[in-house]
Amino acid sequence: MSQAFPDYLDVDYTDGEGETPDDYPSIEDKIEKAIEVTKQGLEQYENPAVMWTGGKDSTLTLYFIKEVAEKYDLEVPPAVFIDHYQHFDEIMDFVEHWAEEWDLDVIWARNEDVGEYVDEHGLEPGDDIDVSELSEHNQHHIRNILEYDEDTFPFLLDTYVGNHLLKTVALNDTLEEYDIDGVISGVRWDEQEARADETFFSPRHDPDIYPPHDRIQPILQFEESAVWDAFWYFAVPDTVENYPDDGYVPESDTDLPEGVEQEDIPVSPKYFAGFRSLGSEVSTDKSAEEPAWKQDMANTTERAGRAQDKEDLMERLRDLGYM
């Protein structure tokens, strides 16, 4: 990365300040803003990357990136996938399939030190990891950054130590290794309280916490229901052969237009199965039997299926570089 970062940028870090999804009342308003932010992100940053979890928000963000890159003759940046070793198998299959379909360069961000320890000792989620047997790098984060003084911690993603090592450390190490200066992510204002004050261009410049970079956040203004509207009326018709041009909202994985299979659609099968939020295999449950977009989004919580101990730690985790 250029030593001049962020001096070579011309972005407005206050863009979106004090706003809510209501400031973008129609789906067209939301999409127009997403395209504007995406275009600026691809043009302004020397080494951008897009965070991709296989979930709806990051996949929609990736759709905007692909569309903007094609329209304005820009490069599609690599996708960073954080492999925390506790994913649903369907998520891994989905990411690998669509990475090939869309010819994406995927960077697999892993805390390999923890992963090797888990493999060597044959651990299952919830088993203890001995802090003293990890690398100095990980021990530094555990003892000095997190100020955790126990001898062991559980191999669980949705805990303070587990989430930091398996996701945040893996991400920050990847940002440093690849000199990434702009992280394009699919976070939304309405998704989690800790994200409600985010701006479209959000600085992360403290070198004592993470490799200096910016977060570019094109879909802050989307509510959960608007994300699904964007999929079924724009992204899917644009990208799936034989899908109706004016869109179609399926009732299930068998209620699809003629000639279209569920595997043809860039929507994770977990959403068809009733999950509204995708976390880890051991700590995320389906919300209902019907597909995510058919559930009562107005009166129920999107992340209700997620482990709440991690949800309660979100603000502290984000201070350390979590998404």
Secondary structure, 3 states (H helix, E strand, C coil): CCCCCCCCCCCCCCCCCCCCHHHCCCHHHHHHHHHHHHHHHHHHCCCEEEECCCCHHHHHHHHHHHHHHHHHCCCCCCEEEECCCCCCHHHHHHHHHHHHHCCCCEEEECCHHHHHHHHHHCCCCCCEEEHHHCCHHHHHHHHHHCCCCCCEEECCCCCHHHHHHHHHHHHHHHHHHCCCCEEECCCCCCCCHHHCCCCCEEEECCCCCCCCEEEECCCCCCCHHHHHHHHHHHHHHHHCCCCCCCCCCCCCCCCCCCCCCHHHCCCCHHHHCCCCCCCCCCCCCCCCCCCHHHCCCCCCCCCCCCCHHHHHCHHHHHHCCCC
